Amino acid sequence: MPDVELNEFDFILILIIGYGIGVASGLVFCMKYRNVFLTRSKSIDNLKQHNHQNQVSQPQWDSPVLASAPPPLQNLPKITIE
């Protein structure tokens, strides 16, 4: 096999070509599946809007909600460690 020598120009050219292929394949992927992305984002927006409408339509209560305390424990067993 002949020895292949890469100079700086060849190395930079290979990097630029690889970068261009990566960007181009990303754009092709986005264009191919753009309807899926748009449908998903529209459904998320619809869910947010639906949740916002439900929150607005809930009645406002005059008194705050109070948490109840658990019943007091009686006849606790005594535990001793020896």
PDB file of N, CA, C and O in Angstrom:
ATOM      1  N   MET A   1       0.836  -1.186   0.000  1.00  0.00           N
ATOM      2  CA  MET A   1       0.000   0.000   0.000  1.00  0.00           C
ATOM      3  C   MET A   1       0.872   1.237   0.000  1.00  0.00           C
ATOM      4  O   MET A   1       1.866   1.319   0.722  1.00  0.00           O
ATOM      5  N   PRO A   2       0.493   2.174  -0.802  1.00  0.00           N
ATOM      6  CA  PRO A   2       1.281   3.417  -0.805  1.00  0.00           C
ATOM      7  C   PRO A   2       0.986   4.236   0.454  1.00  0.00           C
ATOM      8  O   PRO A   2      -0.129   4.243   0.976  1.00  0.00           O
ATOM      9  N   ASP A   3       2.005   4.908   0.907  1.00  0.00           N
ATOM     10  CA  ASP A   3       1.834   5.768   2.067  1.00  0.00           C
ATOM     11  C   ASP A   3       1.081   7.019   1.656  1.00  0.00           C
ATOM     12  O   ASP A   3       1.472   7.726   0.728  1.00  0.00           O
ATOM     13  N   VAL A   4      -0.018   7.280   2.373  1.00  0.00           N
ATOM     14  CA  VAL A   4      -0.826   8.466   2.081  1.00  0.00           C
ATOM     15  C   VAL A   4      -0.495   9.514   3.127  1.00  0.00           C
ATOM     16  O   VAL A   4      -0.600   9.283   4.331  1.00  0.00           O
ATOM     17  N   GLU A   5      -0.101  10.646   2.639  1.00  0.00           N
ATOM     18  CA  GLU A   5       0.259  11.715   3.551  1.00  0.00           C
ATOM     19  C   GLU A   5      -0.813  12.797   3.505  1.00  0.00           C
ATOM     20  O   GLU A   5      -1.171  13.293   2.436  1.00  0.00           O
ATOM     21  N   LEU A   6      -1.317  13.154   4.683  1.00  0.00           N
ATOM     22  CA  LEU A   6      -2.331  14.211   4.777  1.00  0.00           C
ATOM     23  C   LEU A   6      -1.656  15.495   5.238  1.00  0.00           C
ATOM     24  O   LEU A   6      -0.996  15.527   6.277  1.00  0.00           O
ATOM     25  N   ASN A   7      -1.827  16.527   4.471  1.00  0.00           N
ATOM     26  CA  ASN A   7      -1.317  17.814   4.933  1.00  0.00           C
ATOM     27  C   ASN A   7      -2.451  18.566   5.636  1.00  0.00           C
ATOM     28  O   ASN A   7      -3.555  18.036   5.760  1.00  0.00           O
ATOM     29  N   GLU A   8      -2.199  19.753   6.081  1.00  0.00           N
ATOM     30  CA  GLU A   8      -3.183  20.523   6.847  1.00  0.00           C
ATOM     31  C   GLU A   8      -4.423  20.831   6.012  1.00  0.00           C
ATOM     32  O   GLU A   8      -5.543  20.783   6.520  1.00  0.00           O
ATOM     33  N   PHE A   9      -4.228  21.145   4.739  1.00  0.00           N
ATOM     34  CA  PHE A   9      -5.361  21.468   3.872  1.00  0.00           C
ATOM     35  C   PHE A   9      -6.304  20.272   3.722  1.00  0.00           C
ATOM     36  O   PHE A   9      -7.523  20.438   3.766  1.00  0.00           O
ATOM     37  N   ASP A  10      -5.751  19.076   3.546  1.00  0.00           N
ATOM     38  CA  ASP A  10      -6.571  17.872   3.420  1.00  0.00           C
ATOM     39  C   ASP A  10      -7.364  17.604   4.701  1.00  0.00           C
ATOM     40  O   ASP A  10      -8.543  17.253   4.653  1.00  0.00           O
ATOM     41  N   PHE A  11      -6.707  17.772   5.830  1.00  0.00           N
ATOM     42  CA  PHE A  11      -7.356  17.535   7.118  1.00  0.00           C
ATOM     43  C   PHE A  11      -8.525  18.504   7.320  1.00  0.00           C
ATOM     44  O   PHE A  11      -9.614  18.090   7.717  1.00  0.00           O
ATOM     45  N   ILE A  12      -8.300  19.788   7.047  1.00  0.00           N
ATOM     46  CA  ILE A  12      -9.354  20.797   7.193  1.00  0.00           C
ATOM     47  C   ILE A  12     -10.485  20.539   6.206  1.00  0.00           C
ATOM     48  O   ILE A  12     -11.654  20.717   6.549  1.00  0.00           O
ATOM     49  N   LEU A  13     -10.159  20.124   4.994  1.00  0.00           N
ATOM     50  CA  LEU A  13     -11.170  19.818   3.982  1.00  0.00           C
ATOM     51  C   LEU A  13     -12.043  18.641   4.415  1.00  0.00           C
ATOM     52  O   LEU A  13     -13.257  18.667   4.218  1.00  0.00           O
ATOM     53  N   ILE A  14     -11.437  17.616   4.999  1.00  0.00           N
ATOM     54  CA  ILE A  14     -12.200  16.463   5.488  1.00  0.00           C
ATOM     55  C   ILE A  14     -13.136  16.889   6.625  1.00  0.00           C
ATOM     56  O   ILE A  14     -14.282  16.442   6.674  1.00  0.00           O
ATOM     57  N   LEU A  15     -12.669  17.738   7.530  1.00  0.00           N
ATOM     58  CA  LEU A  15     -13.518  18.224   8.619  1.00  0.00           C
ATOM     59  C   LEU A  15     -14.703  19.032   8.087  1.00  0.00           C
ATOM     60  O   LEU A  15     -15.827  18.871   8.562  1.00  0.00           O
ATOM     61  N   ILE A  16     -14.457  19.895   7.110  1.00  0.00           N
ATOM     62  CA  ILE A  16     -15.533  20.711   6.537  1.00  0.00           C
ATOM     63  C   ILE A  16     -16.556  19.839   5.823  1.00  0.00           C
ATOM     64  O   ILE A  16     -17.759  20.068   5.947  1.00  0.00           O
ATOM     65  N   ILE A  17     -16.090  18.842   5.078  1.00  0.00           N
ATOM     66  CA  ILE A  17     -17.017  17.941   4.379  1.00  0.00           C
ATOM     67  C   ILE A  17     -17.848  17.146   5.389  1.00  0.00           C
ATOM     68  O   ILE A  17     -19.052  16.983   5.195  1.00  0.00           O
ATOM     69  N   GLY A  18     -17.233  16.653   6.453  1.00  0.00           N
ATOM     70  CA  GLY A  18     -17.972  15.919   7.491  1.00  0.00           C
ATOM     71  C   GLY A  18     -19.004  16.785   8.182  1.00  0.00           C
ATOM     72  O   GLY A  18     -20.124  16.341   8.437  1.00  0.00           O
ATOM     73  N   TYR A  19     -18.633  18.020   8.486  1.00  0.00           N
ATOM     74  CA  TYR A  19     -19.569  18.956   9.107  1.00  0.00           C
ATOM     75  C   TYR A  19     -20.747  19.226   8.171  1.00  0.00           C
ATOM     76  O   TYR A  19     -21.897  19.233   8.610  1.00  0.00           O
ATOM     77  N   GLY A  20     -20.470  19.447   6.891  1.00  0.00           N
ATOM     78  CA  GLY A  20     -21.535  19.711   5.921  1.00  0.00           C
ATOM     79  C   GLY A  20     -22.483  18.528   5.774  1.00  0.00           C
ATOM     80  O   GLY A  20     -23.697  18.707   5.675  1.00  0.00           O
ATOM     81  N   ILE A  21     -21.924  17.311   5.761  1.00  0.00           N
ATOM     82  CA  ILE A  21     -22.774  16.117   5.675  1.00  0.00           C
ATOM     83  C   ILE A  21     -23.653  16.006   6.913  1.00  0.00           C
ATOM     84  O   ILE A  21     -24.824  15.644   6.799  1.00  0.00           O
ATOM     85  N   GLY A  22     -23.120  16.308   8.089  1.00  0.00           N
ATOM     86  CA  GLY A  22     -23.911  16.249   9.323  1.00  0.00           C
ATOM     87  C   GLY A  22     -25.043  17.259   9.318  1.00  0.00           C
ATOM     88  O   GLY A  22     -26.168  16.924   9.687  1.00  0.00           O
ATOM     89  N   VAL A  23     -24.767  18.479   8.910  1.00  0.00           N
ATOM     90  CA  VAL A  23     -25.806  19.516   8.854  1.00  0.00           C
ATOM     91  C   VAL A  23     -26.859  19.150   7.816  1.00  0.00           C
ATOM     92  O   VAL A  23     -28.055  19.300   8.069  1.00  0.00           O
ATOM     93  N   ALA A  24     -26.431  18.673   6.658  1.00  0.00           N
ATOM     94  CA  ALA A  24     -27.375  18.315   5.600  1.00  0.00           C
ATOM     95  C   ALA A  24     -28.264  17.155   6.033  1.00  0.00           C
ATOM     96  O   ALA A  24     -29.470  17.183   5.787  1.00  0.00           O
ATOM     97  N   SER A  25     -27.694  16.142   6.670  1.00  0.00           N
ATOM     98  CA  SER A  25     -28.524  15.012   7.110  1.00  0.00           C
ATOM     99  C   SER A  25     -29.487  15.443   8.210  1.00  0.00           C
ATOM    100  O   SER A  25     -30.608  14.938   8.270  1.00  0.00           O
ATOM    101  N   GLY A  26     -29.084  16.353   9.072  1.00  0.00           N
ATOM    102  CA  GLY A  26     -29.995  16.875  10.090  1.00  0.00           C
ATOM    103  C   GLY A  26     -31.151  17.630   9.471  1.00  0.00           C
ATOM    104  O   GLY A  26     -32.293  17.481   9.906  1.00  0.00           O
ATOM    105  N   LEU A  27     -30.869  18.443   8.457  1.00  0.00           N
ATOM    106  CA  LEU A  27     -31.943  19.177   7.770  1.00  0.00           C
ATOM    107  C   LEU A  27     -32.894  18.233   7.044  1.00  0.00           C
ATOM    108  O   LEU A  27     -34.108  18.432   7.070  1.00  0.00           O
ATOM    109  N   VAL A  28     -32.344  17.203   6.393  1.00  0.00           N
ATOM    110  CA  VAL A  28     -33.192  16.224   5.699  1.00  0.00           C
ATOM    111  C   VAL A  28     -34.081  15.495   6.703  1.00  0.00           C
ATOM    112  O   VAL A  28     -35.264  15.282   6.438  1.00  0.00           O
ATOM    113  N   PHE A  29     -33.532  15.116   7.840  1.00  0.00           N
ATOM    114  CA  PHE A  29     -34.312  14.442   8.884  1.00  0.00           C
ATOM    115  C   PHE A  29     -35.435  15.331   9.392  1.00  0.00           C
ATOM    116  O   PHE A  29     -36.567  14.873   9.551  1.00  0.00           O
ATOM    117  N   CYS A  30     -35.129  16.604   9.648  1.00  0.00           N
ATOM    118  CA  CYS A  30     -36.155  17.533  10.134  1.00  0.00           C
ATOM    119  C   CYS A  30     -37.239  17.763   9.087  1.00  0.00           C
ATOM    120  O   CYS A  30     -38.420  17.834   9.426  1.00  0.00           O
ATOM    121  N   MET A  31     -36.857  17.879   7.840  1.00  0.00           N
ATOM    122  CA  MET A  31     -37.851  18.090   6.789  1.00  0.00           C
ATOM    123  C   MET A  31     -38.724  16.850   6.599  1.00  0.00           C
ATOM    124  O   MET A  31     -39.914  16.966   6.306  1.00  0.00           O
ATOM    125  N   LYS A  32     -38.135  15.669   6.763  1.00  0.00           N
ATOM    126  CA  LYS A  32     -38.890  14.433   6.574  1.00  0.00           C
ATOM    127  C   LYS A  32     -39.921  14.249   7.680  1.00  0.00           C
ATOM    128  O   LYS A  32     -41.033  13.798   7.408  1.00  0.00           O
ATOM    129  N   TYR A  33     -39.579  14.588   8.919  1.00  0.00           N
ATOM    130  CA  TYR A  33     -40.457  14.354  10.057  1.00  0.00           C
ATOM    131  C   TYR A  33     -41.048  15.642  10.628  1.00  0.00           C
ATOM    132  O   TYR A  33     -41.442  15.665  11.793  1.00  0.00           O
ATOM    133  N   ARG A  34     -41.118  16.704   9.843  1.00  0.00           N
ATOM    134  CA  ARG A  34     -41.615  17.978  10.365  1.00  0.00           C
ATOM    135  C   ARG A  34     -43.085  17.899  10.746  1.00  0.00           C
ATOM    136  O   ARG A  34     -43.505  18.571  11.689  1.00  0.00           O
ATOM    137  N   ASN A  35     -43.885  17.094  10.037  1.00  0.00           N
ATOM    138  CA  ASN A  35     -45.300  16.967  10.384  1.00  0.00           C
ATOM    139  C   ASN A  35     -45.470  16.313  11.746  1.00  0.00           C
ATOM    140  O   ASN A  35     -46.372  16.676  12.500  1.00  0.00           O
ATOM    141  N   VAL A  36     -44.619  15.358  12.065  1.00  0.00           N
ATOM    142  CA  VAL A  36     -44.676  14.710  13.372  1.00  0.00           C
ATOM    143  C   VAL A  36     -44.327  15.720  14.464  1.00  0.00           C
ATOM    144  O   VAL A  36     -44.993  15.778  15.498  1.00  0.00           O
ATOM    145  N   PHE A  37     -43.286  16.514  14.232  1.00  0.00           N
ATOM    146  CA  PHE A  37     -42.883  17.511  15.225  1.00  0.00           C
ATOM    147  C   PHE A  37     -43.968  18.568  15.409  1.00  0.00           C
ATOM    148  O   PHE A  37     -44.269  18.950  16.540  1.00  0.00           O
ATOM    149  N   LEU A  38     -44.559  19.046  14.314  1.00  0.00           N
ATOM    150  CA  LEU A  38     -45.584  20.073  14.410  1.00  0.00           C
ATOM    151  C   LEU A  38     -46.847  19.539  15.062  1.00  0.00           C
ATOM    152  O   LEU A  38     -47.476  20.243  15.852  1.00  0.00           O
ATOM    153  N   THR A  39     -47.230  18.309  14.746  1.00  0.00           N
ATOM    154  CA  THR A  39     -48.417  17.714  15.357  1.00  0.00           C
ATOM    155  C   THR A  39     -48.218  17.554  16.851  1.00  0.00           C
ATOM    156  O   THR A  39     -49.125  17.833  17.635  1.00  0.00           O
ATOM    157  N   ARG A  40     -47.033  17.106  17.253  1.00  0.00           N
ATOM    158  CA  ARG A  40     -46.751  16.912  18.669  1.00  0.00           C
ATOM    159  C   ARG A  40     -46.780  18.253  19.407  1.00  0.00           C
ATOM    160  O   ARG A  40     -47.324  18.330  20.508  1.00  0.00           O
ATOM    161  N   SER A  41     -46.208  19.305  18.826  1.00  0.00           N
ATOM    162  CA  SER A  41     -46.196  20.607  19.489  1.00  0.00           C
ATOM    163  C   SER A  41     -47.590  21.212  19.540  1.00  0.00           C
ATOM    164  O   SER A  41     -47.939  21.883  20.511  1.00  0.00           O
ATOM    165  N   LYS A  42     -48.399  20.978  18.493  1.00  0.00           N
ATOM    166  CA  LYS A  42     -49.773  21.481  18.509  1.00  0.00           C
ATOM    167  C   LYS A  42     -50.599  20.771  19.572  1.00  0.00           C
ATOM    168  O   LYS A  42     -51.414  21.404  20.243  1.00  0.00           O
ATOM    169  N   SER A  43     -50.400  19.461  19.736  1.00  0.00           N
ATOM    170  CA  SER A  43     -51.167  18.735  20.747  1.00  0.00           C
ATOM    171  C   SER A  43     -50.761  19.177  22.144  1.00  0.00           C
ATOM    172  O   SER A  43     -51.605  19.248  23.037  1.00  0.00           O
ATOM    173  N   ILE A  44     -49.471  19.476  22.351  1.00  0.00           N
ATOM    174  CA  ILE A  44     -49.027  19.977  23.656  1.00  0.00           C
ATOM    175  C   ILE A  44     -49.655  21.346  23.919  1.00  0.00           C
ATOM    176  O   ILE A  44     -50.091  21.618  25.038  1.00  0.00           O
ATOM    177  N   ASP A  45     -49.708  22.213  22.901  1.00  0.00           N
ATOM    178  CA  ASP A  45     -50.349  23.518  23.066  1.00  0.00           C
ATOM    179  C   ASP A  45     -51.827  23.359  23.373  1.00  0.00           C
ATOM    180  O   ASP A  45     -52.367  24.086  24.207  1.00  0.00           O
ATOM    181  N   ASN A  46     -52.498  22.406  22.703  1.00  0.00           N
ATOM    182  CA  ASN A  46     -53.912  22.172  22.967  1.00  0.00           C
ATOM    183  C   ASN A  46     -54.130  21.677  24.394  1.00  0.00           C
ATOM    184  O   ASN A  46     -55.090  22.082  25.050  1.00  0.00           O
ATOM    185  N   LEU A  47     -53.246  20.805  24.880  1.00  0.00           N
ATOM    186  CA  LEU A  47     -53.368  20.328  26.254  1.00  0.00           C
ATOM    187  C   LEU A  47     -53.174  21.467  27.248  1.00  0.00           C
ATOM    188  O   LEU A  47     -53.901  21.560  28.236  1.00  0.00           O
ATOM    189  N   LYS A  48     -52.202  22.329  26.992  1.00  0.00           N
ATOM    190  CA  LYS A  48     -51.972  23.465  27.888  1.00  0.00           C
ATOM    191  C   LYS A  48     -53.177  24.395  27.895  1.00  0.00           C
ATOM    192  O   LYS A  48     -53.587  24.881  28.949  1.00  0.00           O
ATOM    193  N   GLN A  49     -53.742  24.640  26.720  1.00  0.00           N
ATOM    194  CA  GLN A  49     -54.910  25.508  26.634  1.00  0.00           C
ATOM    195  C   GLN A  49     -56.095  24.865  27.326  1.00  0.00           C
ATOM    196  O   GLN A  49     -56.848  25.556  28.012  1.00  0.00           O
ATOM    197  N   HIS A  50     -56.283  23.556  27.166  1.00  0.00           N
ATOM    198  CA  HIS A  50     -57.396  22.850  27.799  1.00  0.00           C
ATOM    199  C   HIS A  50     -57.249  22.892  29.322  1.00  0.00           C
ATOM    200  O   HIS A  50     -58.226  23.133  30.030  1.00  0.00           O
ATOM    201  N   ASN A  51     -56.027  22.656  29.832  1.00  0.00           N
ATOM    202  CA  ASN A  51     -55.798  22.705  31.273  1.00  0.00           C
ATOM    203  C   ASN A  51     -56.029  24.109  31.812  1.00  0.00           C
ATOM    204  O   ASN A  51     -56.560  24.273  32.910  1.00  0.00           O
ATOM    205  N   HIS A  52     -55.633  25.122  31.048  1.00  0.00           N
ATOM    206  CA  HIS A  52     -55.827  26.501  31.490  1.00  0.00           C
ATOM    207  C   HIS A  52     -57.317  26.823  31.578  1.00  0.00           C
ATOM    208  O   HIS A  52     -57.744  27.509  32.506  1.00  0.00           O
ATOM    209  N   GLN A  53     -58.114  26.336  30.623  1.00  0.00           N
ATOM    210  CA  GLN A  53     -59.551  26.584  30.653  1.00  0.00           C
ATOM    211  C   GLN A  53     -60.189  25.882  31.848  1.00  0.00           C
ATOM    212  O   GLN A  53     -61.105  26.428  32.462  1.00  0.00           O
ATOM    213  N   ASN A  54     -59.720  24.680  32.189  1.00  0.00           N
ATOM    214  CA  ASN A  54     -60.263  23.970  33.348  1.00  0.00           C
ATOM    215  C   ASN A  54     -59.922  24.700  34.639  1.00  0.00           C
ATOM    216  O   ASN A  54     -60.742  24.747  35.555  1.00  0.00           O
ATOM    217  N   GLN A  55     -58.741  25.262  34.724  1.00  0.00           N
ATOM    218  CA  GLN A  55     -58.349  25.962  35.935  1.00  0.00           C
ATOM    219  C   GLN A  55     -59.156  27.242  36.106  1.00  0.00           C
ATOM    220  O   GLN A  55     -59.490  27.617  37.229  1.00  0.00           O
ATOM    221  N   VAL A  56     -59.470  27.909  35.013  1.00  0.00           N
ATOM    222  CA  VAL A  56     -60.226  29.147  35.094  1.00  0.00           C
ATOM    223  C   VAL A  56     -61.676  28.855  35.477  1.00  0.00           C
ATOM    224  O   VAL A  56     -62.291  29.644  36.194  1.00  0.00           O
ATOM    225  N   SER A  57     -62.229  27.738  35.013  1.00  0.00           N
ATOM    226  CA  SER A  57     -63.634  27.447  35.244  1.00  0.00           C
ATOM    227  C   SER A  57     -63.905  26.863  36.622  1.00  0.00           C
ATOM    228  O   SER A  57     -65.071  26.712  36.987  1.00  0.00           O
ATOM    229  N   GLN A  58     -62.883  26.526  37.404  1.00  0.00           N
ATOM    230  CA  GLN A  58     -63.111  25.970  38.732  1.00  0.00           C
ATOM    231  C   GLN A  58     -63.629  27.066  39.659  1.00  0.00           C
ATOM    232  O   GLN A  58     -63.170  28.206  39.583  1.00  0.00           O
ATOM    233  N   PRO A  59     -64.592  26.732  40.545  1.00  0.00           N
ATOM    234  CA  PRO A  59     -65.125  27.747  41.457  1.00  0.00           C
ATOM    235  C   PRO A  59     -64.095  28.147  42.511  1.00  0.00           C
ATOM    236  O   PRO A  59     -63.262  27.339  42.924  1.00  0.00           O
ATOM    237  N   GLN A  60     -64.164  29.364  42.923  1.00  0.00           N
ATOM    238  CA  GLN A  60     -63.282  29.865  43.963  1.00  0.00           C
ATOM    239  C   GLN A  60     -63.979  29.710  45.313  1.00  0.00           C
ATOM    240  O   GLN A  60     -65.114  30.154  45.483  1.00  0.00           O
ATOM    241  N   TRP A  61     -63.306  29.085  46.263  1.00  0.00           N
ATOM    242  CA  TRP A  61     -63.872  28.875  47.586  1.00  0.00           C
ATOM    243  C   TRP A  61     -63.499  30.044  48.488  1.00  0.00           C
ATOM    244  O   TRP A  61     -62.425  30.629  48.343  1.00  0.00           O
ATOM    245  N   ASP A  62     -64.391  30.385  49.422  1.00  0.00           N
ATOM    246  CA  ASP A  62     -64.135  31.499  50.323  1.00  0.00           C
ATOM    247  C   ASP A  62     -63.182  31.119  51.442  1.00  0.00           C
ATOM    248  O   ASP A  62     -62.334  31.925  51.823  1.00  0.00           O
ATOM    249  N   SER A  63     -63.300  29.911  51.979  1.00  0.00           N
ATOM    250  CA  SER A  63     -62.448  29.512  53.094  1.00  0.00           C
ATOM    251  C   SER A  63     -61.286  28.660  52.593  1.00  0.00           C
ATOM    252  O   SER A  63     -61.445  27.896  51.641  1.00  0.00           O
ATOM    253  N   PRO A  64     -60.129  28.783  53.221  1.00  0.00           N
ATOM    254  CA  PRO A  64     -58.983  27.972  52.794  1.00  0.00           C
ATOM    255  C   PRO A  64     -59.163  26.514  53.219  1.00  0.00           C
ATOM    256  O   PRO A  64     -59.923  26.213  54.139  1.00  0.00           O
ATOM    257  N   VAL A  65     -58.465  25.633  52.547  1.00  0.00           N
ATOM    258  CA  VAL A  65     -58.509  24.214  52.871  1.00  0.00           C
ATOM    259  C   VAL A  65     -57.571  23.967  54.041  1.00  0.00           C
ATOM    260  O   VAL A  65     -56.407  24.365  54.005  1.00  0.00           O
ATOM    261  N   LEU A  66     -58.080  23.307  55.082  1.00  0.00           N
ATOM    262  CA  LEU A  66     -57.285  23.011  56.264  1.00  0.00           C
ATOM    263  C   LEU A  66     -56.954  21.528  56.291  1.00  0.00           C
ATOM    264  O   LEU A  66     -57.824  20.687  56.062  1.00  0.00           O
ATOM    265  N   ALA A  67     -55.707  21.211  56.570  1.00  0.00           N
ATOM    266  CA  ALA A  67     -55.295  19.813  56.652  1.00  0.00           C
ATOM    267  C   ALA A  67     -55.681  19.261  58.013  1.00  0.00           C
ATOM    268  O   ALA A  67     -55.522  19.947  59.024  1.00  0.00           O
ATOM    269  N   SER A  68     -56.179  18.047  58.058  1.00  0.00           N
ATOM    270  CA  SER A  68     -56.556  17.439  59.326  1.00  0.00           C
ATOM    271  C   SER A  68     -55.350  16.748  59.937  1.00  0.00           C
ATOM    272  O   SER A  68     -54.500  16.215  59.224  1.00  0.00           O
ATOM    273  N   ALA A  69     -55.282  16.760  61.248  1.00  0.00           N
ATOM    274  CA  ALA A  69     -54.180  16.131  61.962  1.00  0.00           C
ATOM    275  C   ALA A  69     -54.513  14.663  62.209  1.00  0.00           C
ATOM    276  O   ALA A  69     -55.684  14.323  62.378  1.00  0.00           O
ATOM    277  N   PRO A  70     -53.516  13.793  62.233  1.00  0.00           N
ATOM    278  CA  PRO A  70     -53.797  12.380  62.519  1.00  0.00           C
ATOM    279  C   PRO A  70     -54.229  12.216  63.976  1.00  0.00           C
ATOM    280  O   PRO A  70     -53.880  13.045  64.816  1.00  0.00           O
ATOM    281  N   PRO A  71     -54.976  11.171  64.284  1.00  0.00           N
ATOM    282  CA  PRO A  71     -55.413  10.976  65.669  1.00  0.00           C
ATOM    283  C   PRO A  71     -54.202  10.702  66.566  1.00  0.00           C
ATOM    284  O   PRO A  71     -53.223  10.108  66.113  1.00  0.00           O
ATOM    285  N   PRO A  72     -54.259  11.127  67.830  1.00  0.00           N
ATOM    286  CA  PRO A  72     -53.124  10.894  68.734  1.00  0.00           C
ATOM    287  C   PRO A  72     -52.960   9.399  69.028  1.00  0.00           C
ATOM    288  O   PRO A  72     -53.938   8.662  69.151  1.00  0.00           O
ATOM    289  N   LEU A  73     -51.713   8.980  69.135  1.00  0.00           N
ATOM    290  CA  LEU A  73     -51.419   7.577  69.422  1.00  0.00           C
ATOM    291  C   LEU A  73     -51.485   7.338  70.926  1.00  0.00           C
ATOM    292  O   LEU A  73     -50.927   8.109  71.706  1.00  0.00           O
ATOM    293  N   GLN A  74     -52.166   6.270  71.332  1.00  0.00           N
ATOM    294  CA  GLN A  74     -52.270   5.944  72.758  1.00  0.00           C
ATOM    295  C   GLN A  74     -51.713   4.534  72.965  1.00  0.00           C
ATOM    296  O   GLN A  74     -51.694   3.711  72.050  1.00  0.00           O
ATOM    297  N   ASN A  75     -51.260   4.285  74.202  1.00  0.00           N
ATOM    298  CA  ASN A  75     -50.710   2.982  74.586  1.00  0.00           C
ATOM    299  C   ASN A  75     -49.541   2.589  73.679  1.00  0.00           C
ATOM    300  O   ASN A  75     -49.541   1.524  73.063  1.00  0.00           O
ATOM    301  N   LEU A  76     -48.554   3.473  73.616  1.00  0.00           N
ATOM    302  CA  LEU A  76     -47.370   3.184  72.812  1.00  0.00           C
ATOM    303  C   LEU A  76     -46.533   2.123  73.533  1.00  0.00           C
ATOM    304  O   LEU A  76     -46.341   2.217  74.746  1.00  0.00           O
ATOM    305  N   PRO A  77     -46.042   1.138  72.826  1.00  0.00           N
ATOM    306  CA  PRO A  77     -45.165   0.144  73.462  1.00  0.00           C
ATOM    307  C   PRO A  77     -43.808   0.747  73.768  1.00  0.00           C
ATOM    308  O   PRO A  77     -43.282   1.551  72.998  1.00  0.00           O
ATOM    309  N   LYS A  78     -43.243   0.347  74.913  1.00  0.00           N
ATOM    310  CA  LYS A  78     -41.935   0.860  75.298  1.00  0.00           C
ATOM    311  C   LYS A  78     -40.871  -0.092  74.774  1.00  0.00           C
ATOM    312  O   LYS A  78     -40.942  -1.301  74.997  1.00  0.00           O
ATOM    313  N   ILE A  79     -39.895   0.455  74.083  1.00  0.00           N
ATOM    314  CA  ILE A  79     -38.834  -0.345  73.477  1.00  0.00           C
ATOM    315  C   ILE A  79     -37.535  -0.005  74.177  1.00  0.00           C
ATOM    316  O   ILE A  79     -37.142   1.159  74.255  1.00  0.00           O
ATOM    317  N   THR A  80     -36.864  -1.043  74.691  1.00  0.00           N
ATOM    318  CA  THR A  80     -35.565  -0.817  75.339  1.00  0.00           C
ATOM    319  C   THR A  80     -34.515  -1.610  74.588  1.00  0.00           C
ATOM    320  O   THR A  80     -34.750  -2.739  74.157  1.00  0.00           O
ATOM    321  N   ILE A  81     -33.350  -0.994  74.442  1.00  0.00           N
ATOM    322  CA  ILE A  81     -32.235  -1.617  73.739  1.00  0.00           C
ATOM    323  C   ILE A  81     -31.136  -1.890  74.756  1.00  0.00           C
ATOM    324  O   ILE A  81     -30.687  -0.987  75.461  1.00  0.00           O
ATOM    325  N   GLU A  82     -30.713  -3.139  74.821  1.00  0.00           N
ATOM    326  CA  GLU A  82     -29.666  -3.511  75.789  1.00  0.00           C
ATOM    327  C   GLU A  82     -28.338  -3.672  75.119  1.00  0.00           C
ATOM    328  O   GLU A  82     -27.346  -3.981  75.779  1.00  0.00           O
TER     329      GLU A  82
END
